[in-house]
Amino acid sequence: MIEWYEWSIIPNPNKNIFISITNGFTASFIGIAYQAGKRVDHHNLFLKRVYLLGYAMLFIIASVTFYQTVDYF
């Protein structure tokens, strides 16, 4: 999965609006998990799982809060 994310981001979009939008979309939805995985990559297996579980809980709370806020309007 990490290789697919790294493959999908174009490093130098050269002021092309379509590529910039694609990079922004990919980074905002897939990039969050990628950055979390890179942050815990240097820990041992048990600690990595604990940190990723914490990130998952934070992402769940953030997504439910976002959904409830959007649903309110």
Beta strands, then each sheet from edge to edge (+ up, - down):
end
